[in-house]
Amino acid sequence: MDPKHLMQLAVIVELGSVTKAAQKLNVTQPTLSRIVKIIEDRAGGAVLRRGRYGVTATDIGQRLAEEGRTILRGSERAQVAIQEWKNGLVGELRVGVGPMLAATIMGDFFVETVEDPPSYSLKLHCEIAARLVERLKNDDLDVAIIPFELNRKDDGLHREKLFKEHLSIFVGEDDPLARKTNVSPQELADYNWISVGAISGLFDTTRETLNWLGLPDVLPRILENTGDVTMTFRMLEKTKSCSMLPFRMAGTFQERFRVAPVDLNVELPSRNIGLWSTTAGRDRLEVVDFLERLHVYFSKTIT
């Protein structure tokens, strides 16, 4: 089957209209309709359903359209590679960043990178640590900035520590525990615990810590808030809630939200941050340069 026809089918399914797809592809509607007929003859059945509000894919049409999207993405990446080469960029680095890091300290790092650009292009992806690790192992990423200590051994992956970090319990700034010293874990037992998925790594860090604090019966009211951590800070400001967050990173939000760490009488686990890469790719020039830039940045910003 002609790959170009599959790409055209993907555009039709994406737009839900043969007419709109013809306009986007700069072909006539009769031409695109003939291409659909060619695909249907090869498939042995309909690939589109025509309805009142446009067209949708049949089961086989959806599968063929997905193949077309894959081809289209490859074609677009090739065009980007050509343009980058013309602009003097000699390679690329696919970088994964955890959500908490993305929401706090990494933005300013990439500001510096834009102002002093490397000789390679950067492709940024933001997902939770578990997914980034899987993408590294599947060769969908080159490096990932995520917690250094995760709860499993990953063969074929290399880690280098970037900076020290530890977990802390945060509450609203007006909460009585925000002004108290030497707080025992039991004083947090009746709080609404919010488990932030952005820091969970591969397993439920909040659940493990509650057990370690001697609070095995406490169930987080919100089991996982993954993504925009500002929702968590808003809940801490307005309700009798607490959440376990990285101390240095969460501290960057204290100018925007009225939250504060609790002075616990026990020490919470470390949550150091590292750069993960594949063992085979750790010595690539792009990885070495990127790591050096990270070390320089964190030496200035993390004390």
PyMOL commands that set and color helices and strands:
alter all, ss='L'
color gray80, all
select helices_A, chain A and resi 3-15+18-25+29-43+59-86+99-103+106-115+129-137+176-178+185-188+197-199+205-212+230-238+247-251+285-301
alter helices_A, ss='H'
color red, helices_A
select strands_A, chain A and resi 48-51+54-57+92-97+121-126+143-147+157-163+167-172+192-196+222-225+241-246+259-261+273-278
alter strands_A, ss='S'
color yellow, strands_A
deselect
rebuild
show_as cartoon
